[in-house]
Amino acid sequence: MTAVEVTAGDTLFEREFTIRRTDLVAYAHASGDHNPIHLDDEAARSAGLPGVIAHGMYTMGLAARAVAEWAGSPDRVTELTARFAKPVVVPAEGGASVTVVGVVRKVNDAGDIEVTMTVTCGTDKVLAPARVTVTAA
């Protein structure tokens, strides 16, 4: 879809990601964030969490990936804002499922698309509010 083809309220994309513990280890090495709450259940529980949680920026990166894939290029994503609302708890077996849904908020006169993203893990909104702007094609 192009800016001409979308209107407020249109769903642009729905993408599901599975986050596994191995993803968290790889992200910890890549980012340098080796906080044990992302890697060790005991450390996470000692911090008052129910178990290992995904890095917030990893979750935000998945949301950015969903919109960039829809847009056709990350270069078209000009703004992304989100607040970390709840942690994504990643069980040792099977992982956690995160769903990203993008809905058109508005299209400006230049054709840029403002998108509201709903980012959930189960019934929990994990990024809220989450908004992104995509430039016209």
Buried (B, 14 or more C-beta within 10 A) or exposed (E): EEBEEBEEEBEBBEBEBEBBBEBBEEBBEEEEBEEBBBBEBEBBEEEEBEBBBBBBEBBBBBBBBBBBEBBEEEEBBEEBEBEBBBBBBBBEEEBBEBBBBBBBBEBEEEBBBBBBBBBBBEEBBBBBEBBBBBBEE
